[in-house]
Amino acid sequence: MGTGKRRCSRCKYEFIPHRLPLHLTRNQWREILHLFLLEQSSNSIVEQTGIERRRVLRALTKVRIVMAKDIPETFTGTVEVDETYLGGQWRNKRKVLRDTGTRRGRGTSKQPVFGILCRNGQVWADIVDNVEADTLLPLITKQVQPGSIVCSDTWKAYTGIAAKGYVHRLVHHKDGIYSDGKGNHINGLEGFWGYLKRKLASKGGITRRKLPLYLAEYVWRYNHRADPEQIKMQRIIQLLEKVRG
């Protein structure tokens, strides 16, 4: 017998549709979205709106799911590619995890995330199973138009970028070089990773199951950081209406 769960095609988060009908008015949605965009906690949203906690949590999950579907258009021009690893403080991990892999970087037991940043200020990121070429190169070809300039570090998985029809520029981090003075660097994406990790740390810890939704949220927030609140709110409402229809 099936569980009744559905899986978001974008972020792979499993959820039970209509398990708790929201029946929120448009004004209630606006109240929730206003506080959410101000990065208020769910407890604070419940307190300020008077809406039942379970309904608020369901509403916030729906918002993050539609954010995951709001993907930037294919990048062109100059882009940066890089991977990072997300997880709690190593000392807080169970011993069985501390005994496997290295504490930092490639080989860690933390969750790998791959990202692409376009110099127009937009970023795309997703959770990946590993950081090998068979995983990363198809993501680059899907999100970046051929002929674009792709900047990366010297990780072996990026070796085949030029063969895919891109101009490949290497940044030699191992030699302490983070920019060649000609615009070839991945500093923009490194900045986004810092932003993402600060935001996740402020949540006090995210379970691995929920990580795709929070990643989608902060990618979306970063991409719309210059938009006025009213524009962001209207975009989210439109996304919600689209999936509801």
C-alpha positions as a Markdown table, in Angstrom:
| # | Residue | x | y | z |
|---|---|---|---|---|
| 1 | Met | 0.0 | 0.0 | 0.0 |
| 2 | Gly | 1.3 | 3.4 | -0.9 |
| 3 | Thr | 2.3 | 6.0 | 1.7 |
| 4 | Gly | 0.4 | 8.8 | 0.0 |
| 5 | Lys | 3.5 | 10.9 | -0.2 |
| 6 | Arg | 4.7 | 12.9 | -3.2 |
| 7 | Arg | 8.2 | 14.0 | -4.1 |
| 8 | Cys | 9.0 | 17.4 | -5.4 |
| 9 | Ser | 10.7 | 16.9 | -8.8 |
| 10 | Arg | 13.1 | 19.8 | -8.3 |
| 11 | Cys | 14.3 | 19.3 | -4.7 |
| 12 | Lys | 13.3 | 15.7 | -4.0 |
| 13 | Tyr | 11.6 | 16.6 | -0.7 |
| 14 | Glu | 8.8 | 14.2 | 0.2 |
| 15 | Phe | 5.5 | 15.6 | 1.4 |
| 16 | Ile | 1.9 | 14.5 | 1.9 |
| 17 | Pro | -0.4 | 16.7 | -0.2 |
| 18 | His | -3.4 | 18.3 | 1.7 |
| 19 | Arg | -2.6 | 16.4 | 4.9 |
| 20 | Leu | -3.7 | 19.5 | 6.7 |
| 21 | Pro | -5.9 | 21.9 | 4.6 |
| 22 | Leu | -4.6 | 25.4 | 5.0 |
| 23 | His | -7.7 | 27.4 | 4.1 |
| 24 | Leu | -5.7 | 30.6 | 4.4 |
| 25 | Thr | -7.1 | 33.8 | 3.1 |
| 26 | Arg | -5.0 | 36.0 | 0.8 |
| 27 | Asn | -4.5 | 38.4 | 3.6 |
| 28 | Gln | -3.2 | 35.6 | 5.9 |
| 29 | Trp | -0.8 | 34.5 | 3.1 |
| 30 | Arg | 0.4 | 38.1 | 2.9 |
| 31 | Glu | 1.0 | 38.2 | 6.7 |
| 32 | Ile | 2.9 | 35.0 | 6.6 |
| 33 | Leu | 5.0 | 36.0 | 3.6 |
| 34 | His | 5.8 | 39.4 | 5.0 |
| 35 | Leu | 7.2 | 37.9 | 8.1 |
| 36 | Phe | 8.9 | 35.1 | 6.2 |
| 37 | Leu | 10.7 | 37.6 | 3.9 |
| 38 | Leu | 11.9 | 39.4 | 7.1 |
| 39 | Glu | 13.4 | 36.0 | 8.1 |
| 40 | Gln | 11.2 | 35.7 | 11.2 |
| 41 | Ser | 11.2 | 32.3 | 12.8 |
| 42 | Ser | 8.1 | 30.1 | 12.5 |
| 43 | Asn | 7.4 | 30.6 | 16.2 |
| 44 | Ser | 7.4 | 34.3 | 15.7 |
| 45 | Ile | 5.1 | 34.1 | 12.7 |
| 46 | Val | 2.7 | 32.0 | 14.7 |
| 47 | Glu | 2.8 | 34.5 | 17.6 |
| 48 | Gln | 2.3 | 37.6 | 15.4 |
| 49 | Thr | -0.4 | 36.1 | 13.1 |
| 50 | Gly | -2.3 | 34.0 | 15.5 |
| 51 | Ile | -2.5 | 31.2 | 12.9 |
| 52 | Glu | -2.2 | 27.6 | 14.1 |
| 53 | Arg | 1.4 | 26.5 | 14.2 |
| 54 | Arg | 0.9 | 23.4 | 12.0 |
| 55 | Arg | -0.8 | 25.5 | 9.3 |
| 56 | Val | 2.1 | 28.0 | 9.4 |
| 57 | Leu | 4.7 | 25.2 | 9.1 |
| 58 | Arg | 2.7 | 23.7 | 6.2 |
| 59 | Ala | 2.6 | 27.1 | 4.5 |
| 60 | Leu | 6.3 | 27.7 | 4.9 |
| 61 | Thr | 7.0 | 24.2 | 3.4 |
| 62 | Lys | 4.8 | 25.1 | 0.4 |
| 63 | Val | 6.7 | 28.3 | -0.1 |
| 64 | Arg | 10.1 | 26.6 | -0.1 |
| 65 | Ile | 8.8 | 23.9 | -2.5 |
| 66 | Val | 7.7 | 26.6 | -5.1 |
| 67 | Met | 11.0 | 28.4 | -4.5 |
| 68 | Ala | 12.8 | 25.3 | -5.6 |
| 69 | Lys | 10.9 | 25.3 | -8.8 |
| 70 | Asp | 11.8 | 28.9 | -9.6 |
| 71 | Ile | 15.0 | 28.2 | -11.4 |
| 72 | Pro | 17.1 | 30.9 | -13.2 |
| 73 | Glu | 17.2 | 30.9 | -17.0 |
| 74 | Thr | 20.2 | 29.2 | -18.6 |
| 75 | Phe | 23.4 | 31.2 | -17.9 |
| 76 | Thr | 25.6 | 32.7 | -20.5 |
| 77 | Gly | 28.7 | 34.9 | -20.5 |
| 78 | Thr | 31.1 | 34.3 | -17.7 |
| 79 | Val | 30.2 | 31.8 | -14.9 |
| 80 | Glu | 31.8 | 30.4 | -11.9 |
| 81 | Val | 31.5 | 26.7 | -10.8 |
| 82 | Asp | 32.4 | 25.2 | -7.5 |
| 83 | Glu | 31.3 | 22.7 | -4.8 |
| 84 | Thr | 30.9 | 22.9 | -1.1 |
| 85 | Tyr | 29.9 | 20.7 | 1.8 |
| 86 | Leu | 27.1 | 21.3 | 4.3 |
| 87 | Gly | 26.7 | 19.8 | 7.7 |
| 88 | Gly | 26.9 | 20.4 | 11.4 |
| 89 | Gln | 30.1 | 21.0 | 13.5 |
| 90 | Trp | 32.3 | 18.0 | 13.2 |
| 91 | Arg | 32.7 | 17.6 | 16.9 |
| 92 | Asn | 28.9 | 17.2 | 17.2 |
| 93 | Lys | 28.7 | 14.3 | 14.8 |
| 94 | Arg | 28.4 | 10.8 | 15.9 |
| 95 | Lys | 31.7 | 8.8 | 16.2 |
| 96 | Val | 30.8 | 6.5 | 13.3 |
| 97 | Leu | 30.7 | 9.6 | 11.0 |
| 98 | Arg | 33.9 | 11.1 | 12.5 |
| 99 | Asp | 35.7 | 7.9 | 11.8 |
| 100 | Thr | 34.9 | 8.0 | 8.1 |
| 101 | Gly | 36.3 | 10.5 | 5.5 |
| 102 | Thr | 38.3 | 13.6 | 6.2 |
| 103 | Arg | 37.1 | 16.5 | 8.3 |
| 104 | Arg | 37.2 | 19.1 | 5.5 |
| 105 | Gly | 36.8 | 19.2 | 1.7 |
| 106 | Arg | 36.5 | 16.4 | -0.7 |
| 107 | Gly | 36.1 | 13.1 | 1.0 |
| 108 | Thr | 34.1 | 14.4 | 4.0 |
| 109 | Ser | 31.0 | 12.7 | 5.1 |
| 110 | Lys | 29.1 | 16.1 | 4.9 |
| 111 | Gln | 26.5 | 16.7 | 2.1 |
| 112 | Pro | 28.1 | 17.9 | -1.2 |
| 113 | Val | 26.4 | 20.8 | -2.9 |
| 114 | Phe | 27.3 | 22.0 | -6.4 |
| 115 | Gly | 26.8 | 25.6 | -7.6 |
| 116 | Ile | 27.0 | 27.9 | -10.6 |
| 117 | Leu | 27.2 | 31.6 | -10.4 |
| 118 | Cys | 26.7 | 33.9 | -13.4 |
| 119 | Arg | 28.4 | 37.3 | -13.3 |
| 120 | Asn | 24.9 | 38.9 | -13.7 |
| 121 | Gly | 24.5 | 38.1 | -10.0 |
| 122 | Gln | 22.3 | 35.0 | -10.3 |
| 123 | Val | 23.2 | 31.7 | -8.7 |
| 124 | Trp | 22.0 | 28.1 | -9.2 |
| 125 | Ala | 22.8 | 25.4 | -6.7 |
| 126 | Asp | 21.7 | 21.8 | -6.0 |
| 127 | Ile | 22.5 | 18.9 | -3.7 |
| 128 | Val | 24.5 | 16.2 | -5.5 |
| 129 | Asp | 25.4 | 12.6 | -4.7 |
| 130 | Asn | 29.1 | 13.2 | -5.3 |
| 131 | Val | 31.5 | 15.7 | -7.0 |
| 132 | Glu | 32.8 | 13.5 | -9.8 |
| 133 | Ala | 32.8 | 14.5 | -13.5 |
| 134 | Asp | 29.9 | 12.2 | -14.4 |
| 135 | Thr | 27.7 | 14.2 | -11.9 |
| 136 | Leu | 29.0 | 17.8 | -12.4 |
| 137 | Leu | 29.5 | 18.1 | -16.1 |
| 138 | Pro | 25.9 | 17.3 | -17.1 |
| 139 | Leu | 24.7 | 20.0 | -14.6 |
| 140 | Ile | 27.0 | 22.5 | -16.2 |
| 141 | Thr | 25.8 | 21.7 | -19.7 |
| 142 | Lys | 22.2 | 21.9 | -18.6 |
| 143 | Gln | 22.5 | 25.3 | -16.9 |
| 144 | Val | 25.2 | 27.1 | -19.0 |
| 145 | Gln | 25.1 | 27.9 | -22.7 |
| 146 | Pro | 27.9 | 26.5 | -24.9 |
| 147 | Gly | 30.5 | 29.1 | -25.7 |
| 148 | Ser | 30.4 | 30.7 | -22.2 |
| 149 | Ile | 33.5 | 31.2 | -20.1 |
| 150 | Val | 33.6 | 28.8 | -17.2 |
| 151 | Cys | 35.9 | 29.6 | -14.2 |
| 152 | Ser | 36.7 | 26.8 | -11.8 |
| 153 | Asp | 39.5 | 25.6 | -9.5 |
| 154 | Thr | 41.7 | 22.6 | -10.5 |
| 155 | Trp | 39.5 | 19.8 | -9.2 |
| 156 | Lys | 39.8 | 16.9 | -11.6 |
| 157 | Ala | 36.0 | 16.7 | -12.3 |
| 158 | Tyr | 36.3 | 19.9 | -14.2 |
| 159 | Thr | 38.9 | 18.6 | -16.7 |
| 160 | Gly | 36.3 | 17.9 | -19.4 |
| 161 | Ile | 34.7 | 21.4 | -19.4 |
| 162 | Ala | 36.5 | 22.6 | -22.6 |
| 163 | Ala | 35.5 | 19.5 | -24.5 |
| 164 | Lys | 31.9 | 20.3 | -23.8 |
| 165 | Gly | 32.2 | 23.5 | -25.9 |
| 166 | Tyr | 33.1 | 26.1 | -23.2 |
| 167 | Val | 36.1 | 28.4 | -22.7 |
| 168 | His | 37.6 | 27.0 | -19.5 |
| 169 | Arg | 39.6 | 29.2 | -17.1 |
| 170 | Leu | 41.4 | 27.6 | -14.2 |
| 171 | Val | 42.1 | 29.3 | -10.8 |
| 172 | His | 45.0 | 27.6 | -8.9 |
| 173 | His | 43.8 | 27.7 | -5.3 |
| 174 | Lys | 46.4 | 25.1 | -4.3 |
| 175 | Asp | 49.1 | 27.7 | -5.2 |
| 176 | Gly | 47.4 | 30.4 | -3.2 |
| 177 | Ile | 46.1 | 32.1 | -6.3 |
| 178 | Tyr | 42.5 | 33.3 | -6.1 |
| 179 | Ser | 42.4 | 35.6 | -9.1 |
| 180 | Asp | 44.7 | 36.1 | -12.0 |
| 181 | Gly | 43.9 | 39.8 | -12.4 |
| 182 | Lys | 42.0 | 39.1 | -15.7 |
| 183 | Gly | 38.6 | 38.4 | -14.2 |
| 184 | Asn | 39.2 | 34.7 | -13.8 |
| 185 | His | 38.2 | 33.7 | -10.3 |
| 186 | Ile | 35.4 | 32.0 | -8.4 |
| 187 | Asn | 35.2 | 34.6 | -5.6 |
| 188 | Gly | 31.6 | 35.4 | -6.3 |
| 189 | Leu | 30.5 | 31.8 | -5.7 |
| 190 | Glu | 32.7 | 31.6 | -2.7 |
| 191 | Gly | 30.9 | 34.6 | -1.3 |
| 192 | Phe | 27.6 | 32.9 | -1.9 |
| 193 | Trp | 28.8 | 29.8 | -0.1 |
| 194 | Gly | 29.6 | 32.0 | 2.9 |
| 195 | Tyr | 26.2 | 33.6 | 2.8 |
| 196 | Leu | 24.5 | 30.2 | 2.6 |
| 197 | Lys | 26.4 | 28.7 | 5.5 |
| 198 | Arg | 25.8 | 31.7 | 7.7 |
| 199 | Lys | 22.1 | 31.5 | 7.0 |
| 200 | Leu | 21.9 | 27.8 | 7.7 |
| 201 | Ala | 24.0 | 28.2 | 10.9 |
| 202 | Ser | 21.5 | 30.8 | 12.2 |
| 203 | Lys | 18.8 | 28.1 | 12.0 |
| 204 | Gly | 20.6 | 26.1 | 14.7 |
| 205 | Gly | 20.9 | 23.0 | 12.5 |
| 206 | Ile | 18.9 | 21.6 | 9.6 |
| 207 | Thr | 18.2 | 17.9 | 9.1 |
| 208 | Arg | 19.5 | 16.4 | 5.9 |
| 209 | Arg | 16.0 | 15.6 | 4.8 |
| 210 | Lys | 15.0 | 19.2 | 4.9 |
| 211 | Leu | 18.3 | 20.6 | 3.5 |
| 212 | Pro | 17.0 | 20.7 | -0.1 |
| 213 | Leu | 14.2 | 23.1 | 0.9 |
| 214 | Tyr | 16.4 | 25.4 | 2.8 |
| 215 | Leu | 19.0 | 25.4 | 0.1 |
| 216 | Ala | 16.3 | 26.4 | -2.4 |
| 217 | Glu | 15.1 | 29.1 | -0.1 |
| 218 | Tyr | 18.5 | 30.8 | 0.2 |
| 219 | Val | 19.3 | 30.4 | -3.5 |
| 220 | Trp | 16.0 | 32.2 | -4.1 |
| 221 | Arg | 16.6 | 34.9 | -1.5 |
| 222 | Tyr | 20.0 | 35.5 | -3.0 |
| 223 | Asn | 18.7 | 35.8 | -6.5 |
| 224 | His | 16.0 | 38.2 | -5.5 |
| 225 | Arg | 18.0 | 40.2 | -2.9 |
| 226 | Ala | 17.7 | 43.4 | -4.8 |
| 227 | Asp | 13.9 | 43.1 | -5.3 |
| 228 | Pro | 11.5 | 45.2 | -3.1 |
| 229 | Glu | 9.5 | 43.1 | -0.7 |
| 230 | Gln | 6.2 | 43.7 | -2.6 |
| 231 | Ile | 7.8 | 42.3 | -5.8 |
| 232 | Lys | 9.1 | 39.2 | -4.0 |
| 233 | Met | 5.8 | 38.6 | -2.3 |
| 234 | Gln | 3.9 | 38.9 | -5.5 |
| 235 | Arg | 6.3 | 36.4 | -7.2 |
| 236 | Ile | 5.8 | 33.8 | -4.5 |
| 237 | Ile | 2.0 | 34.2 | -4.6 |
| 238 | Gln | 2.1 | 33.7 | -8.4 |
| 239 | Leu | 4.2 | 30.5 | -7.9 |
| 240 | Leu | 1.8 | 29.2 | -5.2 |
| 241 | Glu | -1.2 | 29.9 | -7.5 |
| 242 | Lys | 0.5 | 28.1 | -10.4 |
| 243 | Val | 1.1 | 24.9 | -8.5 |
| 244 | Arg | -2.3 | 25.0 | -6.9 |
| 245 | Gly | -3.8 | 25.1 | -10.4 |
